[in-house]
Every structure is written in C-alpha cells, then in structure tokens.
Amino acid sequence: MLYRENGQFKTSYRADQQIFPIAQDRFFIFALLAVAFIGVPLVASDYLFQAILIPFVIMSLAALGVNILVGYCGQISLGSGAFMAVGAYGAYNFFARVPGLPLIVTLILGGLCAMLFGIVFGLPSLRVKGLYLAVATLAAQFFSDWMFLRIKWFTLDNSSGSVAVSNLQVFGLPLDSDIAKYLFCLSLLVLLALAAKNLVRGAIGREWMAIRDMDVAAAVIGIRPMYAKLSAFAVSSFIVGVAGALWAFFYLGAWEPGAFSVDLSFKLLFMVIIGGLGSVMGSFFGAAFIVVLPIALNQLLPFLARLSGHEITTTAGSHAELMIFGGLIVWFLIVEPHGLAKLWSTAKQKLRLWPFPH
C-alpha cells in the first residue's frame, strides 16, 4: 500500500527509461539529498564529519568505481588501492607543480592518471580471468607501493615518501572547514554516481554485463571483449583515482604510500560484495557497513565491558573488533550472498503488497 505504482502510467519511452520511474523512489531520493546537503551540516559535529561522514562519502565513491569493474563487468580486481594511490599522487603532483591550477581540474587529472594506470594493468584481462586476473591486478598494488616509495620524483624528492597539501579552495572559496570538505566531496559523489548510473543503463553498461555473464556468447553476438573490458577498467580506475585524490586531500591531508596498502584494496572489495555486486545503491550500503561498523564496535565493546563490571584494554578491544567484524562479514555473506542491495529490493517488493499476506 505504501509502495504501489497504481496510477503511474508511462506515455513515452523517455518516461519509461527514467532512472527512478516510480514516484516513491524519486521522493525518497530527493528527501535523502535534502537531508544530506542541508540537514546533516546543520546538526553534525566535527567528530561526526571527520570520523564517519567524510570517509563514508569518499569510500562510497571508491566502492562505486570498484563495483563497475567487479560487479558490472565481472573482472576481479585487487589493485583498487593502487589506483587510489596513483590518483592521489597524480593530483598532488599537478597541485604542487602547476601553481594556480583549479582544484577540480587537479582531481580530474589525478583520475586520468589512474585511468591510464588501470588500462595498462587491465591488459591481462584480455587473456586471463578469475583468480589469475586477481593476481595480475594485485601486481599493480605492489608496483605502486614500490614506485611511490623509491622514485622520489613523485614526492618532490621527499626521502620519506610523505607528502601534504594545504590551502585547498574551489572557485575562490576556501575548503578549510569540515562542512565545506563534506559538501564538496558529497557533490562530486552525486555527480559521478549519476554519471555511472547512466553508463550502466546504456549500451556500454549492457556490454559490460554481457561480458560478465558469458564473454564467449557476448563475442558471438558482436560485442568486442577488448573494448568492453578495457573501458570498464578505464571508467572504474578514473572514479577510484578521483576517490583516492579526495581521500588524500580531504581526509588524510598528509600521507605516504602505506596509506594505500593492499588492506585498502580488500576493504573496497568487501564493500562491493557486502553491499551488492552490480548495484549502484549497493556501493553506498557496503561503504556504510565497512566505515560505520568498526567505529560502532569501538564504542560498544567498552560500554558492554563496563556493564558487566570489567575493563577491556585497548589491545583486547582492537582484537575483539577484528574478530567480530570478520565474523559478521562471513555470517552476512552466508545469510545474504547478494548483499544489502538485495535486502533493499526485497523490502520494496514486500511494501508493494503490504498489508496483504504474501
């Protein structure tokens, strides 16, 4: 009853091909955007911005890029952290070496550097797939770690490999407050998510999904595997590279190659799997799960220990967080292997029939 499409008739192909053809979806998304852009800045604290909101927004963008490659095109990648590192260091070099270059152009150029890097390490996908491709993309991770640590040119001859940025501004407006950083990252996330949604709904998205489902059959019907796979690597790496630049500029501020380790690649892959493969909405769900859950456990475990009359040390707390976090991931994958996006879809289907039995 709450989610019926009764009376919502489509009289043109344009109306039928809308991103949100159901009115309830449009109202929900507009309300969510209003809360994100207006409500959250009014009530959120500095801690909430720094610990949850800014990391969530940036990780959602990175998960979206990974989902295009893994979820929509079916190409397993363990090099997402490397693509983020290339985007971050590429944007940093443009920022430091070209005075006066607009920040948006800097981020785009960082994304383009990551895109070229992704295409190079995507070439093995033309010959191998599955776990073999995962190993090939993992090579990108180790190569980027070595490159940014050993080649001093990328860090402006800094021997430690550590770099930093400051005085960020866009259109003459300084981005020095947490609210400004959050709104800027959120605006980029909305624009790139909209672009990604339109891509996966179009001809190129259908090619990616055909390659994912059965690449031999896709080639038989005229889809070029080389173009489809490399375009997926290019788009995915660009989005992940922009996310890496945002992560470095707006969240870390100062960073070194270790900030983009293989752990980050696995985190992004977990986000996509938990949120839902082949789902734009699933990227947001997965990022929320991975970002918020450790912080919630960090606050909850000491509270439960105090309730039981015990104290928990920092080391024991961190070990317990890892065990609970890993156990929840395994449990969730067993209970709902299609991710949180599937639960969301199931809930919408049930609302179509509520309150009648089904």
N, C-alpha and C positions, 0 to 999 in steps of 0.2 A: 504493500500500500504506500510505503514511503518512497519507493523507487520505481514506480510504474512509468512506462512510456506512453500511456494512454493519451491520445490526442496529439502526440508529437509526430506529425506526418511530414515526410520529406517530399518536396515537389521538384527538386532539381538534383543533379549529380553533385553539384557543389555543396549543397546542404548535407547530402548523404556521406560525403567524404570529409566532413569536419573532424578535427582532432577529438573533440568532445561532442558527439552527435546528440547525446542525451542531456536535457536541460539541467537535471540534477548534478551531473558531473561539472558542467560549466559553473553553476552556482557555487559548488564546493570549491573548485579551483580558485575562482575569484575571491571567495571568502578567505581561503588559505593564503593567497598572495597578499591580501589586505592585512591579515594578521602578521605575516612575515615582514612586510615592509613598513607597517605603521604601528601595529600593536606591540611587537617584540621590542623595537627600540625604546618605547616608552616605559616598559616595565622591567626589562632585563638588566641585571647587574654587570659590573665589569668582569667578575669571575665567570658568569654565565657566557659572556661573549668570548672570553679567552679560552675557557676550558671546553665548551660544548658547541656553541653556535658557529663560530668561525671555522673550527676543524670540521664540523659536520657539513657545512656548505662546501668547503673545498674538497673533502673526501667524497661527497656526493658527485661532484663534477668528475673526479678521477674515476670513480666507480662507473659512471655513465660511459666514459671512454673505454674502459675495460669491457663493459657489457656489450658494446658494439662489436668488439673483436671476438670475445669468447661466447657471448650469448646469441648474437645475431648471425655471426659468420662461422662459429664453431671452431675457431682457431685458438687452441690453448696457449696462453702466454704467461710466463713467469718473469717477464722483463719489465713490468709496469713501473717498478721503482726506478729502473734505469731511464725510462722515457721521462719520468718526472724530474730526474736529476738533470738530464740534457735540457729540458725546458727551463729549469731553474738557472743553471749556469749559462745557458744561451741568453736568456733575458738579462741576467746580471752583466754579461759582457757588453751587450748593447747599451744597457743602462749606464755602465761605468765609462765606456769608451766613446759614446756619442752623446755629448752634453746637450741637454735640451730636447732629447727625443721623447715624445709623448709616452706616458706610461702604457696606454692601451696598445700603441704600436710596438712597444717593447715586449709586452706579453704575447702579442701575435707573432712577433719574430721568434720569441722563445718557443712557441708552439710549432712554428715552421721548422726550427732546428730539430725538435723532437720528431716531427713528421718525417724528415729525411732520414734520421737515425732509425726510425721504425721501419721505413721501407727497406733499408739495407738489411736489417735483421729479420725482415719478413720474407726475404727471398727464399730461405729454406722451405717456406710453406708451399712453394711450388713443387717440391719434390717429396717432402715428408709431412706427416701429420700425426696427431695424437701425442703420445709421450715423447716421441722423437722431436716434434716441434717444440714441446715444452722445454726440452733440454737445449735446443738451439736458441730459444729466446732467453733462457737462463744465462747463456753466454753473454748476452747483451748486458746483463746485470754485473757480471764480473769485469767485463771490459770497461764499463762506465766507472766502476769503482777504481780500477787501475788508472784510467785516463785522467780523471779529475784529481787524483792524488799524486800522480807522477808528472803530468805535463803542467808545469807551473804557469803557462800562458793563460790557461782558463781561469786561474785565480789571481791574475795580475801579479804573478811572481811571488805570491804569498807562500812561504815554505810549509806552513801547516795545512794549507788547503782550505782554511776557514775564510769566509767572506761575509760581508754585511752590507745592508742597504739602509738608507735613511732619507728623510725629506721627500716622501712619496706624495705626489699630487696628480690630480686629473682635472683638466680644463681650468687650471689655476687654483683649484680648491685643494687644500691640504688634507691628506688622509692619515692624520696622526692620532685620531681617537678610535676607540674600539667600534663605536657605532658607524663611523664612516667606513672603516675597513669591512665591517659586516655587510653594509648596504652595497658597497662596490662589488664584493665577491658574490653576493646574492644576485645582483643584476646580471653579472656575467653568467652565473649558473642558469638563470631563467632563459637568457638569450640562447645559450649553447644547447640547453635541454630542448628548447623549441625547435632549433635547427636540427638536432639529432632526431627528434620525433618525426619531423617532416622527411628526413632522409630515409628512415626505416620504413616509412609508409609509401615511399616512392619506388621507382623502378630499381634503383641501386640497392635499396633495402630488400626487395624481393629477390634480387640476385644473391645477396649475402645469405639469405635464409635458404635458398635453393642449394647453395654450396654446402651449407651446414647440414641440411637433411640428407643429401646424396650428391656428392660432387660429380660422380660419373654421369648420372642422369641429367644433371644441370648442364654439363658439357655437351651431351647429346642434343639437347633442345636449343643449343646456340649460345649459352652463357659462357663467357671466357673466364676460366678459373683464374688465370694470371691477373686479369684486370680486377675481378671481384675480390680476390684475396689481398692484393696489394692496396686496393682502395680502402679496404677495411682496416688494414694496418696503418694507412696514412691518416684516415679520419680519427681512428682510435688514438694514435700516437699524438696527433695535434691536440686533441682535447685533454689527454693525460699530461702533455707537456705544459699546456696553459695552467692546469691544476697544479703542476709542480712549481711553476713560477709563482702562483698565488700562495702556495704553501710556504715557499721560501721568503717571499717579500712580506706577506701579511701575517703569517703565523709565527714563523721562526725569527725573522729579522736578521739573524746571523746563523750561518750553517756551515757544515763541512760535508764531504762525501758520505760519511757514515749516517747522515740524516736520511739518506735514500737507499737504505740497505735492502737486502733480499727479504727481510721481515716485512717491509712495506709492500713488496710485491705480493706476498702471501696474504697480507691483510686485505688488499684490494680484491684478490681472487675470492677470499672468503665473503667479502661484501656482496659480490655478484652472485655467488652460489646461494647464500642465505637470503638475499633479497629476492632473487628470481632471475634465472637466465632468460635473456631475450625479452626483458621488460624494462622500460624507462623508469616506471614507478618503482620497480624492484631495486634499482640502484639507490634510491633515496631510503628505502626501508633497510637495505643492507648497511648503508653508511650509518644510519641512526643506531642500528643494533651494535655495530662494532665500536662506534665512538662513545655511545652513552653507557653501555653495559659495564665496561671496566670502571668508569667513574662511579656508577651506582654501587658496584660491588665494593669499591674502595671506601665509600661512606657507610654502606650497610653492614659489612663484616665487623668493624669495631663496635658499632652500635649493638649488634646481636651479642657480641662477646661481653660487653658491659652488662647487658640484661641478664646474662647467665652468671654474672659475678666473676668473670675472668677478664684478663687483659690479653690482647693479641699484639705481638711485636710486628714491627714494620716488615721484617723479612718473612715471617709466617703469613702475614696478610697478603703480601705480594705473591707468595707461592699458592696460597688458597685461591686468590683471584685467577691465576693461570689455570688451576685445576678445574674450578667451577666454570670458567669461561670456555675451556676446551670441551668439558662435559656437556655444556649447553649446546655448543655447536654440533657435536656428534648427535645428541638427542634430537635436536631440531631437524637435522638432515634425515634422520630415520623417520621421524613423525611426518614431516612435510618436505619431501625432497625437491619439490618445485618452488620452494621459497615462500617468503612472506607475501609476495605479489599474488600467489595462488590463493592464499587465505583471504586477501582483499577481494579477489574476483569471486570467490565462493560466498563471501558475505554479501556482495552486491546481488548475486543470484538469489540468495535467501530473502533479501529485502523485497525482491520483486513479487514474492508470494506471501510474505508476512501480512496478516496474522493467520493465514490459512495453512493447514497441515501440508507437508511435502516430504 
